[in-house]
Amino acid sequence: MTEKGLEFLNSMRGRYIVSQALDIAIEYLKSVEPEYMIEVSNISDMEFLRETVFTFPIASTDKTGAKEAQNE
């Protein structure tokens, strides 16, 4: 199973999915309240991965809609 997972991760679709997930997770974690609960090091690590490994452009992700759907 791991081989198939790594194969998918290395595919264009896999990189897109992880890029999208990182975008959404970063935005969500930055909005956590109270502010002292924000996991700064996790956000930093995710941003590093997003900027260096998972650089697939995610211009069409509606981050606001994702947050609204979660709050319903």
N, C-alpha and C positions, 0 to 999 in steps of 0.2 A: 504494500500500500504506500509506503514512503516514497518509493521510486516514482510512482504515478503522481503523487503530490508534488514532488520536486519538478517533475516534467511539466506539470501544469503551471507551477510557480514561475518557471523559466519561459513560459509561452507569453505571447503578446497579451492574451486574455488574462492570464494569471497576474502579470505585472499591472495591468489596468485595474483589476479587482483590488489588489493590495494598495495601489496608489489611491484609489477612491476611498478605501477603508481608512487609510492613514489621514487623508484630508478631513473626513468626517470626524474621526476620533480626535484629531488635534483641535479642531474647532470646538467640539463638545467639551474636551478637558479644559480648554481655556475659559469656558463659560461657567465652570463649577463654582457654586457658592455654598458656604462663605469662601471668600477668596483664599484664606489660609489653607483650605483643603485642596487647592490646585496642585497637582503633581508635576511640578516644574521639571524635574529630571526626566520623567517619562515623556513629557511633551518635547523636551529637547532631543531625546533619543529618537522619537518618532519623526521630528523635523529633519534630523540628520539622515535618517533612512529615506525620507521623502526627497531630500535634496541630492542624495548621492547614489541611491540604488533604484528606487521606485520613482523615476522622473517622468513617467508617463503623464502627458498633459490631461488634466481633469477640468476642462473649462465649463462643462455643462452640468456639473454636480450642483444640485440645489440643496445647499447645506441648511438653509433656513427651513425648507420643507421637511427635511429629515428630522430636525429638532421638533418641529410642530407635530409631526406624526408620532414621535416618541412621547410627547406630553399628553396625547389624547387618551 
